[in-house]
């Protein structure tokens, strides 16, 4: 017998209500009173037609004398657990690459910042917007550090952060990690020296980017569907963030950077995943033998680490990489 988990509903972008309702909490051991599955309709149709389609699907699955599906028990619900790193701590996982003949090493440098919040989101987006070109110029053009690279925002079921992903044969992952820290320190000087005119220019550029229309129906649908897969269901995200961006001051942005991103901040939370290729195996053995710096935790076993750590509370009702 099938098991439908999320309430069928429709997002704001087709004008017929949206978000997730909060169903009555069932007692332990009793099935949930209604199916719960967010749904988006992205075709050229009227709201009434979209509602009719969803109601027809509901009738097939849940109504009649012998329904195909029944509501789940609370203990059978799937959730997405996101590890909550401790403020002021750095986490390190390192290992040899799976292919012993591959010369490339890879680093993932991730800074976990905060739960989904429009005010905090726009400040993180502004940091990424201002920092991405200087970071690329310094690490790629000047230092020629990497073979392949990515510096981007990251959203894991409503938990926001930024990440560097760098593949290199010239530098070990540990050395690359140190260079990223140096770039962040360099950027700290940049934002403190930035004029108010430069700050406003960057804010306007980010607003203009958000005001751009979706290039096609596929991209528009993907934008709304991401709200469902992340479980955030904020379908008016762009409009809300544009309004908030216009109110952010330069000092608020600096305070945000100093609190969440700045090297050495007591609230900063960092994860480094270092994969050592053939060129850097000596550095790998050296790293494993050295004592860790104060405030750093080495992850030896990923699954054991996940089980031992606190997780962000709340209900993550996305559909990607779901965990029991």
N, C-alpha and C positions, 0 to 999 in steps of 0.2 A: 504494500500500500504506500503510495507516495506521501510526501510530507512537505507541505508548503509553509514557509517560515515567515514571510514578511507581507504586511498588509498591502493589498493592491490599491494604489493611489496614483494620482497624476500630478506632475510638477507644474509650477506657475507659468512656465514658458508657453504652455498652450492655453493658459487663461482659465483653467477649470479647477482651481484649488491646488493644494500640494502639500509638500512636507510629509512628515510622518505623524500620525496620531499617536497618542499614548494610551494603549489599550489598558483596560482594567487589569490589575495585577492578579493573576490566578493564584490560588493556594497551592502549596507544594504538592506535586504529584497529580494535579489535574491538568488536562490539556488546555491550551490557550483558546479563548472563545471565538477567535476569528482568524482567517488566513491573513498573513502579513507579508506582502511582497511589493516594494515600490516598482512602479512601471512608468516608462516614458513612451510616448507616441510621437514619432518624428515625421510623419507624412503630411501631405497637404490635405487636411480635412478639418471640418468644424469640430468644436469641443464636444458637441452632442454625439457626433460619430465616434470620437475617441472613447467617450464614456460607454457607449453601446458595445464597442469591441471588448472592453475590459469586463463589463457585466456578463457578456456572452462567455468569455473564458472562465469567469467565476462560476457560472451556472454549470458548465461542463465538468469542472473539477470538484465542486463542493456541494452541489445540489442533486436532488433526485433520491430515489430509494437506495441506490447503491453507488455513492460518490467515489470518484477515482482517488481523491485525497482526503485526508483528515488533518485537523490541527495537531501540531506537535505538543508534547509535554515540555514544560520549561527546561527540564534537565537535558532535553534533546536538542535545544537550540544551539546553533553554531555561532561562535563569536570570533572576533579578531582581537587577539591580545597584543598590545603594543608595550614593550618594556619601557618603564619609566626610569631613566637614568638619574642618578643622584646629582644634585647641584654641586658644582665645584670639583667634579670627578672626571677623570679620563679613563677610557676603557680601551684595551689593546688586545687584538687577536692577530696572531701571525702564524704562518705555516709555509712550507715549501709548495711551489706550484705543482699541479698534478702531472705535468709533462716535463720530465727531467731534461729534455733537449731544448725546451723553450727558453730563450734568453731574456724574454720580457718579464719585468716585475710590475706589480699593480698595487696601487694604494687607493683605498676608499677612506676619505677623511670626512666624517659626518658630525655636524653640530646640531644636536636636538634642541629645539628652542621652546615651543609652547603648543598648547592645544588651539584648535581653530578659533580665531577671534579676529573680527574685521580690523579693529584698531591695531592689534599687534601684527596681523598679516601684512598690512600695507607698509609698515616700517621694515619688515623683513624683505618684502619685495623691492622696496626702495634701496636697501642695502645691496641686494643682488644686482639691481639695475646700475647702481653707481660703481660697484666693485668689479663687475665681470670683465670690462675692457682693460682696466689697469692690471688685473690679475693675469689675464691671458697675455698681455704685452710683457709683463715681467717674467713670467714662468716659461713662456713659449718663445717669444721673440728675443729677449735679452739673454736669459739663461739657457734657452734651448733644452729645457728639462724633459720634455715629454714627447712620446711618439703619438699618443692619442690622449685626449683629455676631455673632461666635462666639468663645468662648474655650474650648478643649477640649484633651484629650489627643490625641496622634497616634501611630499605630503603623504604620510602613512596613516590612512583612515582618520584624518583630521588632526594628526600630530605633525606640526610643521618644523622644518629645519632646512639647512643648506648642506650641500655635499660637494667635495672635489673627488673626481675619479681620474686617476692619472696612470697611464701605462708608459714605462720607460725602460730602456736598456742602459742608459748612462748613469742613472742614480738609483740607489737602493730605495725601497719604500721608507725606511727610517729617515734617510737623507731628504727624501721628498716631503715627508711629514714636517721636518724642520723648516724646509723652505716655505711651506704653506703658512706655518706660524709666523715666519718673517714677513710674508706678504700681508698678513692680517695686521701685524704691527705697523707696517708701512701705511696701510689703509687707515689705521687709527689716526696717524698724523694728517693724512689727506682730509678726513672729514672735519677735524678740528680747525684746519686751515681754510676750509672751503668758505667762500663768501656767501652771503645770503642770496645774491643773484644767481650764483651757480647752483645753490640748493634748489631754488624755485624753478630753475631751468630743468633740473632733473625730475622734479615733481611733475612739471608740465609734460615732459616726454613720457613718463609712465602713464599719466592720465590719457594722453593721446593714444598710446598703445592699447589701453583698455577700451577706448571709444571706437576702435576699428571694428567694423562689422565682420562677422564670420564669413570666410571666403566661399563656403558652400554648406549645403545641408549636412553633410557628413561631419564637418568640424563643429557645427552648431550642436548637433546631436551628441557628439563626443563630449562637448563642454558640459552639457546637462547630465549626461550619463556618468561622468566622473563624480558628480555630487552623490549619485546613487551608490557607485562602487565604493566611495569613501565613507558613506553613511552620514554625510554632513547635511545634505538636502537643503542647501542654501542657494536656491535657484536665482535669486536676485543679487548674487555675489558681486558682479561687476559694478552694478549701479551703486550698491552700498559702499564698496571700496573706493570708488571714484569720489563720492561725497566726502568720505573721511580723509582721503588724500589731500583735498583742498584745505583741510583744517590743520594738518600736521605741521608743526613748527620745526625749525632746524635744531633747536635745543632738545626737543622731545626725541628727535631722531638720534642725536648724539647720546642722550641718556639711555635710549634703547640699545644702541650698539655697545655702550660701556657695560650694560647689565648682562646681555646675552651672548655677545660675539667676541668682545675684547679678550685678548690673551691674558690669562691670569684672573679673570673675573670670578668672584666667588659663586656665581650662579651659572657659569658656563658648563655645558655637558657635551663631551666629545667622545666619539668612537673612531678608532683607527683600525682598519683591517688591512694587513700587509701580507701580500702574497709574493714570495721571493722566487725569481726565476734563476736559471742556470748561472747567469752572470754574477749573482749576488748571494750565493749560498754561504760564503764565508761570513758575510755581514749577518745573515740569518742566525748562524750558530753563535756569533758574538752577541747578538741581541738577546738570545734566549739565556745566555749565561750571565748577563749583567743584572744587577738588582734594579728594581723599578723605582722611579722617582716617587716622592711622596704625593699621594692623591691619585695614583694610577693603579688600576686593577687589570691584571692579566686574565683573559678568558682562555681557559684550557679546553673546555667542552661546551659547545654552543647550547645544546639542549639542556644541560645541567644549569648553565648560566641563566637561561630563560626561565626555568622553573624556580630558581632561587631569588629572582628579582621581583620587585613590585611592578604592577602594570597600571596603566592609565585606567581609571574607573569609567563607568558609563557603558553604554551599549554601542558597539561598533557594528553597524548592520550593513556593511558592504558585502560584496560577493567575490572579491579577489583574494586568493590565498587564505581561505577561511580555515580556521583551526578548531578542533574540538576542545 
